[in-house]
């Protein structure tokens, strides 16, 4: 009957597009940018990114953005401006908590200009000043000691921010995530399930904040933080947050995996011409949010994902490695004392990986024979499995 | 089975020899009940020797590595027999141990000293305990013993039978295996990589059906006996009896207490039982007043255990109140109706109890292997209910890589990646300063007030973009930082176009990948695809084999290795053969398609036929056939030929053979001037004035009607949508024009059509029978007074000759 007398107003509510939070992780490894200075200087890349961010904010008034910098020795916020930076600059206007919003801008006061949409101006100004501050505080000693970038830390910061934002967006739905009595799977898994995983299922119909992460990466050598990086990636997969990757330089190993596991888009701009068109790549490939992506064929190198892993012991990227049968940690060579570095299990190798013998040893047959009889059994996979302990 | 015990002499001391499955134990007999002083592990025995059958002295020599032990059998009458028994037992034990090859799995058996001469009591008992523990273990965990799985041919065969793909793979690999590899070696290799499959299969096979409710299954069979009386018989199997006892403890109790005493024979018990009220109660049937009573069995009706499952009683139902029903006891003795036993239980209750009982019997069966760790089902359930708001403390184990510095700290310069080496070459100070310069606001397009003019930085300005492409890249408004060596400016049109085209191509590639069927044959035929799969499988198999063998470092297996190498060589050939086969198939299909195209396209060849009537009134057909292709280069050989045939029709309307074939190439046609031929008078347009005349009035009316409709429409329509009026003449002309192309063909068709020699009517000849039905001739009028005109008369009229 409600439908008949036109009192059913639920439908109109759903037509509003869900807001989207875009978290950008900008790799500002100074060494790598210095190498790229000829084809794409950092300022250009930032300008391109700003245009992209403005486009994202313009699509939906409720859209938000966050920018984390993964610097050579630390990860820092560019936008929203972190609280300590606001104090530092004595610009605190009292809305530290609200400063996270895209609309109200950071705490840094932009110049007044009637010709610019205010949120854009605030965001641009905040990012610019913070980036400048970051570069000014970087010491040569710091970048010479750390050749790579703190991507894992930046990802973790981004994830923390995302979960905080989605929690504050859906305050009503978080209450229902405590325990779902009618859901049989919730009792089986018990407390191991992430609460926000329930939010994804229960509040899909509501106005849920869709989130995604864009990594603009210029440096390789991510194997140092392989475990942390992969943990962050799996967390993203769990929370169904796509990680988009725009690779400007460096070897692609783990970021390609990240995009592949989380259903994100991976694009690699390897030559100067492609880098010059960075804006087009950003606008064309990375602008659609999760809702739009369901209906689009997304670009990206679909085949040939580099699935190699880094070993836990030397942080080498390996093709073939040794895996602990208990905790699945990866090692590039057999462990010296046969004890897993992670879980402490005693591992033993069967006669795999011996020095190959192709030609039979001439003499000593009579003596060797008996030993051989015992060892004629083929190396069974099971014998490599030790008892836990 | 008690181990054989025999009296023997060892080292001139009397004693007894005992042999169990793992040890050969000799204990001296002098202190009676002495602990065994000599113990030989069966696994260590390398050889057994015995005295000849005929010889009087019966002795057994056991060789353990370098030592030997001689036992003389002293029993007077049965020495030989005892010796044989001991030897056989030993032989069996050795065989089983060898088959199990338990030595590798359980190192404790092999390592203890085989011989413990005069060991103390404590040592003996300890070793016995170990031996017992070890002997007990493999029975429980038979599934997990790799060697047992590997040597269990029955299991392997049944697995192969159950899995067709595996069977095919096995057979194919067996067929292709190198000759130097023996079949046992090969199978051992094959299964060693598939132990998990074997294990799963063994587990699957060891599953058995659960219990079922027995009582309803046992039914009377009614047989008509010899005296014509129906006899009810009851067939029960042993299993059914044991199940009844298990499920209904009260029956067991009744059986125990009644069978020897009141009922001499179990048969009597069962016949009484199946007629008793107890059975009805157990089955959940209502006990009627007139059911026969049984003095012996009726007391058990009151037995408490008769209701409720036997083994679920101990589960506490603390929280689950619903599940408590069965434990509820009514204590209101006063009212008859309130008593639990008198209560008419719904059948559902009984059924539920029954299935609960069945399940509670099942649970401990697999409890050994799969029980939840540290708690039983009930405790687990209670815990689960208490776990209300996920506020449990996090009891995850945090794993950390230990002693990592030991590894990463040692990494030298050579392990730096290419990137890192490039970085190392740069001067950190310069890097920092250049970046600090780069991120100055003016580089981001900041104007005096500090507002960023991003459009300027990006240089997205379509007006001067062309200049940018042609000239030197002007870094004027980009502060000279944009491009120095590379000629592509950031954000230039070329770059943006390149970017969008590359994205589009990757999108289209993605779509192609997504649309292609994952289970498809990738354009191969089924047979080729199957061969491909099999080849792939066997090659992988041999590669596995090769690598395990190659890396095993076992010098004795080099011959196997060489054989494998040749096999892998042949595998390459096989792969190539599959490739060739697929290629051939593709070519065949291409050829077929080509033929199809050829078959199809002649019809598509452009054929123009022009019919003309020459001066003599002859109909002439001119056929223009050929493909008109544009010739790309003027000096190329003309590939376009147009054949012009002129044929005339003969009198019968058949085409005469062509008189002249004029071949015209396009080039010639273009270059040479068209020869001036006297133009024949054009054929007057084919019109049919009579048709026009008859149809005019109708057409006029129809057109007027249409026009009036259009007029009324145009009155309302805006100017844009107004429609023109029709005029008859114009419409007719377009109509003629539409038809005109077909006129020639129609004329030809009519000219070629076979001539009809007049209409022929089939099946009717004058003077036939059917003629008589016609009303042409004079009609007969019959006078009805005479014999009446019936069917017979009619028949005669029809067939009689005209005379009558």
Contacts between the chains, C-beta under 8 A, distances in Angstrom:
chain1	res1	chain2	res2	distance
A	30	B	428	7.8
A	30	B	431	4.9
A	30	B	432	6.1
A	30	B	435	5.2
A	31	B	422	7.6
A	31	B	423	3.8
A	31	B	426	5.8
A	31	B	431	6.0
A	32	B	419	7.3
A	32	B	423	7.4
A	33	B	435	6.1
A	33	B	438	7.8
A	34	B	426	5.8
A	34	B	430	7.8
A	34	B	431	4.4
A	34	B	434	6.2
A	34	B	435	6.8
A	35	B	422	6.3
A	35	B	423	7.9
A	35	B	426	7.6
A	37	B	434	6.7
A	37	B	438	7.4
A	38	B	483	7.5
A	38	B	484	6.3
A	38	B	485	5.7
A	38	B	486	6.0
A	39	B	483	7.7
A	39	B	486	5.3
A	39	B	488	7.9
A	39	B	490	7.9
A	40	B	490	5.9
A	41	B	438	5.3
A	41	B	443	7.7
A	41	B	481	5.4
A	41	B	482	7.4
A	42	B	435	6.2
A	42	B	438	5.2
A	42	B	439	6.2
A	43	B	438	4.9
A	43	B	439	5.9
A	43	B	440	7.9
A	43	B	443	4.0
A	43	B	444	5.6
A	43	B	457	7.3
A	43	B	481	6.8
A	44	B	457	6.9
A	44	B	458	7.9
A	44	B	481	7.8
A	44	B	482	6.8
A	44	B	490	4.7
A	44	B	491	7.7
A	46	B	439	7.3
A	46	B	444	6.6
A	47	B	444	5.7
A	47	B	445	6.8
A	47	B	452	7.8
A	47	B	454	5.5
A	47	B	457	4.2
A	47	B	458	5.9
A	48	B	458	6.8
A	48	B	490	7.6
A	48	B	491	7.3
A	50	B	444	7.8
A	50	B	452	7.1
A	50	B	454	5.7
A	51	B	454	5.5
A	51	B	458	6.6
A	54	B	454	7.7
A	110	B	450	7.2
A	110	B	451	7.8
A	111	B	449	4.6
A	111	B	450	4.1
A	111	B	451	5.8
A	112	B	449	7.8
A	113	B	449	5.9
A	113	B	451	4.2
A	115	B	451	7.4
A	116	B	451	5.7
A	121	B	451	6.3
A	121	B	452	7.7
A	124	B	444	7.7
A	124	B	452	4.7
A	124	B	454	7.4
A	125	B	450	7.0
A	125	B	452	7.5
A	128	B	439	7.5
A	128	B	441	5.9
A	128	B	444	5.7
A	128	B	446	7.5
A	128	B	452	6.9
A	131	B	439	5.2
A	132	B	436	7.8
A	132	B	439	5.3
A	132	B	440	7.3
A	132	B	441	7.5
A	135	B	432	7.2
A	135	B	435	5.3
A	135	B	436	4.7
A	135	B	439	5.3
A	136	B	436	6.3
A	138	B	432	5.8
A	138	B	435	7.9
A	139	B	432	7.7
A	140	B	428	3.6
A	140	B	429	4.8
A	140	B	431	7.7
A	140	B	432	5.5
A	141	B	428	7.4
A	143	B	428	5.2
A	143	B	431	6.7
A	143	B	432	6.8
A	144	B	428	4.4
A	147	B	416	7.8
A	147	B	419	7.5
A	147	B	420	4.6
A	147	B	423	4.8
A	147	B	424	7.2
A	148	B	420	7.5
A	178	B	389	4.7
A	178	B	390	6.0
A	179	B	387	8.0
A	179	B	388	6.0
A	179	B	389	5.6
A	179	B	390	6.1
A	187	B	384	5.3
A	187	B	387	7.6
A	190	B	384	7.6
A	190	B	387	6.2
A	190	B	390	7.8
A	190	B	392	7.4
A	191	B	387	7.0
A	191	B	390	4.8
A	191	B	392	4.6
A	191	B	394	7.5
A	192	B	396	8.0
A	195	B	390	7.0
A	219	B	419	6.4
A	220	B	417	6.2
A	220	B	419	4.7
A	221	B	417	5.2
A	221	B	419	5.6
A	221	B	420	5.7
A	227	B	401	7.4
A	249	B	419	8.0
A	250	B	419	5.8
A	251	B	417	7.2
A	251	B	418	8.0
A	251	B	419	7.1
A	267	B	503	7.8
A	272	B	486	4.7
A	272	B	488	5.9
A	273	B	488	5.2
A	273	B	494	7.6
A	273	B	495	5.9
A	273	B	498	5.6
A	274	B	495	7.7
A	274	B	498	6.9
A	274	B	499	6.6
A	274	B	502	6.9
A	275	B	490	7.4
A	276	B	486	7.8
A	276	B	488	4.5
A	276	B	489	6.5
A	276	B	490	4.7
A	276	B	491	6.7
A	276	B	492	6.2
A	276	B	494	7.9
A	276	B	495	3.5
A	277	B	491	7.6
A	277	B	495	3.7
A	277	B	496	5.0
A	277	B	497	7.8
A	277	B	498	5.6
A	277	B	499	3.0
A	277	B	500	7.8
A	278	B	490	7.1
A	278	B	491	7.9
A	278	B	499	7.6
A	279	B	458	6.5
A	279	B	460	7.8
A	279	B	491	5.7
A	279	B	496	6.9
A	279	B	499	7.9
A	280	B	495	7.4
A	280	B	496	4.3
A	280	B	499	3.6
A	280	B	500	5.4
A	280	B	503	7.5
A	281	B	499	5.1
A	281	B	503	6.7
A	284	B	499	7.0
A	284	B	500	5.9
A	284	B	503	4.9
A	285	B	503	5.6
A	297	B	507	5.3
A	297	B	510	5.3
A	297	B	511	4.6
A	297	B	514	6.7
A	298	B	507	7.3
A	298	B	510	6.7
A	299	B	503	4.6
A	299	B	504	7.8
A	299	B	506	4.3
A	299	B	507	4.6
A	299	B	510	6.6
A	300	B	506	6.1
A	300	B	510	6.8
A	301	B	506	6.7
A	302	B	506	7.8
A	302	B	509	6.8
A	302	B	510	5.1
A	302	B	513	5.3
A	303	B	513	7.0
A	312	B	401	5.3
A	312	B	404	7.8
A	313	B	401	7.7
A	313	B	404	7.3
A	313	B	407	4.4
A	313	B	408	8.0
A	314	B	407	5.0
A	314	B	408	6.4
A	314	B	411	6.3
A	314	B	415	7.7
A	315	B	408	5.9
A	315	B	411	7.7
A	316	B	415	7.3
A	327	B	399	6.5
A	329	B	401	7.5
A	341	B	401	5.1
A	341	B	402	5.4
A	341	B	403	6.6
A	341	B	404	7.3
A	342	B	399	5.0
A	342	B	400	7.4
A	342	B	401	5.7
A	342	B	402	7.6
A	343	B	399	6.3
A	344	B	402	7.7
A	351	B	552	4.9
A	351	B	553	6.3
A	351	B	554	7.0
A	352	B	548	7.0
A	352	B	551	5.4
A	352	B	552	7.0
A	353	B	551	5.4
A	354	B	551	6.0
A	354	B	552	5.9
A	354	B	553	2.6
A	354	B	554	7.7
A	355	B	553	5.3
A	356	B	550	5.0
A	356	B	551	6.2
A	356	B	553	6.4
A	357	B	553	5.4
A	357	B	554	6.7
A	357	B	555	4.4
A	357	B	558	6.5
A	358	B	550	7.8
A	358	B	558	6.1
A	358	B	561	6.3
A	359	B	558	5.9
A	360	B	555	5.4
A	360	B	556	6.9
A	360	B	558	4.4
A	360	B	559	7.3
A	361	B	555	4.7
A	368	B	555	7.5
A	368	B	556	6.9
A	369	B	556	8.0
A	372	B	554	7.2
A	372	B	556	4.4
A	374	B	103	7.9
A	374	B	104	7.9
A	375	B	554	6.5
A	376	B	185	8.0
A	377	B	101	6.8
A	377	B	104	7.3
A	377	B	147	7.3
A	377	B	150	7.8
A	377	B	188	7.0
A	377	B	192	7.9
A	378	B	188	5.2
A	378	B	189	4.9
A	378	B	192	4.2
A	378	B	548	6.6
A	379	B	192	7.0
A	379	B	548	5.6
A	379	B	552	6.0
A	380	B	146	4.9
A	380	B	147	7.9
A	380	B	150	7.2
A	380	B	192	4.8
A	380	B	195	6.4
A	381	B	192	6.9
A	381	B	193	6.5
A	381	B	195	6.1
A	381	B	196	7.9
A	382	B	146	4.0
A	382	B	195	5.3
A	383	B	104	7.3
A	383	B	146	6.7
